[in-house]
């Protein structure tokens, strides 16, 4: 789950990319990026240092 900093009542079920699962932690800052899948753009999140 990803919380939006601007809205504390919004959480997104999403994929975290460019990150080893063992290095993830609650409170980790992530940045959104979009990848195209056919005619749909999918939001993915990566650690801010890898974005």
C-alpha positions in Angstrom: 0.0 0.0 0.0 1.2 3.5 -0.8 0.0 6.5 1.1 -0.3 9.9 -0.7 1.5 12.6 1.2 -0.9 15.2 0.1 -4.0 13.2 1.2 -3.7 11.1 4.3 -7.1 9.5 3.5 -5.9 8.0 0.2 -4.0 4.7 -0.1 -3.2 2.9 -3.3 -2.7 -0.9 -3.8 0.2 -0.9 -6.3 3.5 -2.4 -7.3 6.9 -1.2 -6.0 9.6 -1.6 -8.6 13.4 -1.2 -8.8 13.7 -2.3 -5.1 14.7 -5.5 -3.4 11.7 -6.7 -1.4 13.8 -7.3 1.7 14.9 -3.6 1.6 11.4 -2.2 1.6 10.0 -0.7 4.8 7.0 1.1 6.1 7.4 4.9 5.6 9.8 4.4 2.6 9.5 7.4 0.3 8.5 6.5 -3.3 7.9 8.3 -6.5 5.3 7.4 -9.2 6.2 6.6 -12.7 3.9 5.4 -15.5 4.4 2.5 -17.8 2.3 1.8 -20.9 0.5 -1.6 -21.2 -1.3 -1.6 -24.5 -3.6 1.4 -24.4 -3.5 1.8 -20.6 -0.9 3.7 -18.5 -0.2 1.9 -15.3 1.2 3.8 -12.2 4.2 2.1 -10.6 6.2 3.3 -7.6 9.9 3.2 -7.1 12.1 4.3 -4.1 12.8 8.0 -4.6 16.6 7.3 -4.9 15.9 5.0 -7.8 13.3 7.2 -9.5 
